[in-house]
Amino acid sequence: MLVIVGFARRWIYPLQILLNGASLLAVSASVIDPLGWFLEGTNALFYPSLIIFAGSLVVMAFREEDRLALDARQQGLPASWVARRNCGS
């Protein structure tokens, strides 16, 4: 829930990456071979774990650009936005 509202992003986003990375490692056989052609006991339902982990990395990379997050509204505009506004871009 904290990720959705964007509260304490400095601490929550790395925690989300750790949890998603741990779950990705736990089902890595299903990510490598989702249809079970080479490895036994795999399941195609676990394949989106890779996509969710990649999405977590993207969210972490662009957290400074998120204007709708709860803690972004408390901090004000980043310096890059103020510079763009002053330059007329």
N, C-alpha and C positions, 0 to 999 in steps of 0.2 A: 504494500500500500504506500510505503514511503517513496518508492521509485515512481509510482504513478503520479503522486502529487508534487514530487520534486523537492522534498524536504531533506535537509542535511545531505546534499548530493556529494559532498567531499568524502563522506564516510560510507554512505549507502551504496554508491555506484561501485567502488572497489569490492565491497562485500558481495554485491550481486555478481560481479565477475568471478570471484572466488567460488561462490556456490554453484554458478552455472558451469564453471570449469571443472569442478569436482564431479558434478553429475554427468558432464560430457566424458570425463575419464572413466566413470563407472559403466557407461554404456558404449564405450569406444568400439567394441566388436560389432555392435549393431550399426554404428556410424560407418565403419569400414565396409561391412558387407550386410546391407539392410535386408536383402532378400534371402540370405542364408545359403548362398551357392557354395561358399568355401568354408565358412565357419559355422559351427553348430550352436544352437541356442540363440540366434540373433532374431531381432524383431524390427520390422520396418517402421513401427510407430515411434521408435527412439531416434530415427534419423533427424528430425527437426531440432534435436539438441544442438547440433552444429550451427544451425541458423540462429537459434536463440543466443548462443554464445557470441556469434559474430555481431548480432544486434546489440548485445551488451557492450561490446567494444566500441561500436559506432556511437552509442549513447554516451559513453565515457569520453570519447574523443571530441564530441561536439557539445559538451555540457555548458560551455561558456556562451554558446549561441542560443540557448534555450531561454526565451523570454517569458514563457508561461509557467515555469517552475515556481514553486512557492518561495523558495529562498532567493531566487533571482529577483523577484519583485521587492524583496527587502533590501537588496544591495544596490539597486539602481542599474543604470546602463553601463555595459563594459566600455572601456576606453576606445576600443576599435569602432564601436557604434557612434560614439561621440565624434571621433575623428571623421567618420564618413559623413555625418550630418553637417559638420563644419566645412567639409570640402565640397558639399553639394552633390555627392554621389547618391 
